[in-house]
Amino acid sequence: MATTSNDMFLLQRYAEHGDAEAFAELMERYEGFVYATCLRVLGNADDAEDVAQECFLRLTRNAAAIRSSVGGWLHTCATSMSVAERHRQTARKHREEVHGQMNSASNSDNEWHEIAPHVDEALEELPEELRVVLTEHFLHRRSPAKAARAISRSSATSKSRKPMPAYSGR
């Protein structure tokens, strides 16, 4: 109990007179405690150190308003700030993953735009009935049966067609 009243006395000296020595003594008493609390919640030493420093900065701003245990106030501050930081990190990680997925999709689109003219040229060189079936199936995403109907052929005939030799270019 003597520590709590002594803590409040030091906090009051800091709040009323800006006594740096009083604040330094409070920091010395509680910095390990606050850091350990942040570390338990965050699991990362660098993040825990940053949040612990922010807790003491908040203590400077709220010194005059604290009426209960300094240790209790610091524990509450460290816990809530650490949980908020963990949520920010999770949200940031999610945004980065979404952004990465969007970039991957964008890269695929860019690759397609590079090869699309070559695909069109190769399709133009095929006999019309094969070109129609391939265009219907792959570009319009129709089933083989629907692609075959596009040229008035049966699905079985389209499926059993011998594959064309590989395109060798011009």
C-alpha positions in Angstrom: 0.0 0.0 0.0 2.9 2.3 0.7 4.0 1.8 -2.9 0.7 2.9 -4.3 0.5 6.1 -2.2 4.2 6.8 -3.1 3.4 6.2 -6.8 0.5 8.7 -6.5 2.7 11.2 -4.8 5.3 10.9 -7.6 2.6 11.2 -10.2 1.1 14.2 -8.5 4.6 15.9 -8.4 5.0 15.3 -12.1 1.4 16.5 -12.9 1.6 19.6 -10.9 5.3 20.7 -11.2 6.6 18.8 -14.2 9.1 17.0 -11.9 11.1 14.9 -14.4 12.8 13.0 -11.5 9.4 11.9 -10.2 8.4 10.7 -13.6 11.8 8.9 -14.2 11.3 7.1 -10.9 7.8 5.9 -12.0 9.2 4.8 -15.3 12.0 2.9 -13.6 9.5 1.1 -11.4 7.1 0.1 -14.2 8.9 -0.1 -17.5 9.7 -3.8 -17.1 6.1 -4.5 -16.1 4.6 -2.5 -19.0 7.0 -4.0 -21.5 6.3 -7.5 -20.3 2.5 -6.9 -20.6 2.9 -5.6 -24.2 5.2 -8.5 -25.1 2.7 -11.1 -23.9 0.0 -9.6 -26.1 2.1 -8.8 -29.1 4.7 -11.6 -29.1 7.2 -9.3 -30.7 9.9 -7.4 -28.8 10.2 -4.4 -31.1 6.4 -3.9 -31.2 6.2 -4.4 -27.4 8.9 -1.7 -26.9 7.1 0.8 -29.2 3.7 0.3 -27.4 5.4 0.4 -24.0 6.9 3.8 -24.9 3.5 5.0 -26.1 2.0 4.0 -22.7 4.4 6.2 -20.8 3.8 9.0 -23.2 0.1 8.7 -22.4 0.9 8.6 -18.7 2.5 12.1 -19.2 -0.6 13.4 -20.9 -3.0 11.9 -18.3 -1.0 12.2 -15.1 -3.4 14.8 -13.6 -6.5 12.7 -14.3 -5.3 9.4 -12.8 -6.8 8.8 -9.4 -6.3 5.0 -8.9 -3.3 2.8 -9.0 -0.5 3.8 -11.4 0.3 0.2 -12.0 -3.3 -0.7 -12.6 -3.7 2.2 -15.0 -0.5 1.3 -16.9 -1.5 -2.4 -17.1 -4.9 -1.4 -18.6 -3.2 1.0 -21.0 -0.6 -1.5 -22.1 -3.1 -4.3 -22.6 -5.6 -2.2 -24.6 -2.9 -0.5 -26.7 -1.3 -3.9 -27.4 -4.6 -5.4 -28.5 -5.3 -2.4 -30.7 -1.8 -2.7 -32.3 -2.3 -6.5 -32.9 -5.6 -5.7 -34.6 -3.9 -3.0 -36.8 -1.2 -5.5 -37.7 -3.7 -8.1 -38.7 -5.7 -5.6 -40.8 -2.5 -4.4 -42.5 -1.5 -8.0 -43.2 -4.9 -8.7 -44.7 -4.7 -5.5 -46.9 -1.2 -6.5 -48.1 -2.4 -10.0 -49.0 -5.4 -8.6 -50.9 -3.1 -6.1 -52.7 -0.7 -8.9 -53.5 -3.5 -11.0 -55.0 -4.7 -8.0 -57.0 -1.2 -7.5 -58.3 -1.0 -11.2 -59.3 -4.3 -10.9 -61.2 -3.1 -7.7 -62.8 0.1 -9.5 -63.9 -1.9 -12.3 -65.4 -4.0 -9.7 -67.3 -0.8 -8.0 -68.6 0.6 -11.3 -69.7 -2.7 -12.1 -71.6 -2.6 -8.7 -73.3 0.9 -9.5 -74.5 0.0 -12.9 -76.0 -3.6 -12.2 -77.1 -2.6 -10.8 -80.6 -0.6 -13.9 -81.3 -3.5 -16.2 -80.3 -5.8 -14.2 -82.6 -3.2 -14.6 -85.5 -2.9 -18.4 -84.9 -6.7 -18.8 -84.8 -7.1 -16.9 -88.1 -4.8 -19.5 -89.7 -7.0 -22.4 -88.8 -9.7 -23.8 -91.0 -13.0 -22.1 -90.2 -14.8 -25.0 -88.5 -11.9 -25.5 -86.1 -11.5 -21.8 -85.5 -15.2 -21.5 -84.6 -15.1 -24.5 -82.2 -12.0 -23.2 -80.4 -13.3 -19.7 -80.2 -16.7 -20.8 -78.9 -15.1 -23.2 -76.3 -12.1 -21.3 -75.1 -12.9 -17.6 -75.7 -16.7 -17.7 -75.1 -16.4 -20.5 -72.5 -19.0 -22.7 -74.0 -19.1 -26.4 -73.5 -17.9 -28.7 -76.3 -21.5 -29.6 -77.1 -22.5 -25.9 -77.4 -19.3 -25.2 -79.4 -20.2 -28.0 -81.8 -23.7 -26.7 -82.3 -22.2 -23.4 -83.4 -21.0 -25.2 -86.5 -23.9 -27.6 -86.7 -21.8 -30.6 -85.7 -22.4 -33.2 -83.0 -20.5 -33.0 -79.8 -19.0 -36.5 -80.4 -17.5 -35.4 -83.8 -16.0 -32.3 -82.2 -14.4 -34.2 -79.3 -13.1 -37.0 -81.6 -11.4 -34.6 -84.0 -7.7 -35.2 -84.4 -5.6 -32.5 -82.8 -4.0 -30.0 -85.2 -0.2 -30.0 -85.4 1.5 -27.5 -83.1 1.6 -24.0 -84.5 5.1 -23.3 -85.7 4.7 -19.7 -86.6 5.6 -18.1 -90.0 
